[in-house]
């Protein structure tokens, strides 16, 4: 599912994978560009969810929903 990571000073497109009620894995171009806390925007329905990063890999981050 297509999404956008939104934070003060910017936004990064992402692909939402492995989503559960508690969190998700997000594919991104570079995980170093993502702050620890942000809003995840779902393009399909306009939903915003507050998130925080729990793990990082080069092109994927794991987030928990706040």
C-alpha positions in Angstrom: 0.0 0.0 0.0 1.3 3.5 -0.9 2.0 5.9 1.9 3.9 9.1 2.8 6.0 9.7 5.9 5.3 13.2 7.0 7.4 15.2 9.4 8.4 18.8 10.1 10.6 19.9 7.2 9.6 17.2 4.7 7.9 14.2 3.4 9.1 10.8 2.0 7.1 8.4 0.0 7.0 4.8 1.2 5.5 1.4 0.6 3.7 -0.1 3.6 4.4 -3.8 4.2 3.4 -6.3 6.9 0.9 -4.0 8.6 -0.7 -5.1 11.8 -2.8 -3.3 14.4 0.5 -2.5 16.3 2.7 -1.3 13.5 4.2 -1.9 10.1 7.4 -2.3 8.0 7.9 0.6 5.6 10.1 0.4 2.4 11.9 3.7 1.9 14.7 4.9 -0.4 17.0 5.7 2.6 16.1 5.1 6.2 18.6 7.6 7.4 16.4 10.4 6.1 13.5 9.4 8.5 13.2 11.0 12.0 12.4 8.9 15.1 8.7 10.1 15.2 6.4 11.1 12.3 2.9 10.8 10.8 2.2 8.0 8.3 -0.3 9.1 5.7 -2.2 6.4 3.7 -2.8 7.7 0.2 -5.8 5.3 -0.4 -8.1 6.7 2.2 -6.4 9.8 3.6 -5.8 8.3 7.1 -2.9 9.7 9.3 -1.3 7.6 12.0 1.3 8.8 14.5 4.4 6.4 14.5 7.8 5.9 16.0 10.7 3.9 14.6 11.6 0.6 16.4 14.2 -0.7 14.0 16.0 0.4 10.8 17.6 -1.3 7.9 19.1 0.4 4.8 15.8 0.6 2.8 13.2 -0.5 5.4 12.1 0.7 8.8 9.9 -1.0 11.4 7.4 1.3 13.1 5.0 1.1 16.0 1.7 3.0 15.9 1.3 5.5 18.8 
